[in-house]
């Protein structure tokens, strides 16, 4: 019963002639169903929105300001991406003249004003 039985396929009976390991492997492969790929165990959930990783350059001051803003909330965690998304929402709520004025100021790389934090 020991190791001798491990070298032969289980479908062979004791009266059948010995098969080489290679022949046994080929017989096993030949009996496998074609195209029977099992479903993956885990499926990724489809999200409604796809995030795109974007790289852009910021001055050290702007980078620090984003960090400061992300630390402002006390009862939840805001990421740097949350700060950028909030900025986009705020910009979208401006009228066209205000938006153009801000974009013009930003394009001239004026320093960002300090935030006043109420504590």
DALINKA-V844776 format. One record per helix or strand. SS is the DSSP state (h for helix, s for strand). FROM is the first residue (numbers start at 1). TO is the last residue. If there is no record, write none. Layout:
# DALINKA-V844776
SS|FROM|TO  SS|FROM|TO
This chain:
# DALINKA-V844776
h|3|7  h|21|31  h|60|70  h|80|92  h|96|107
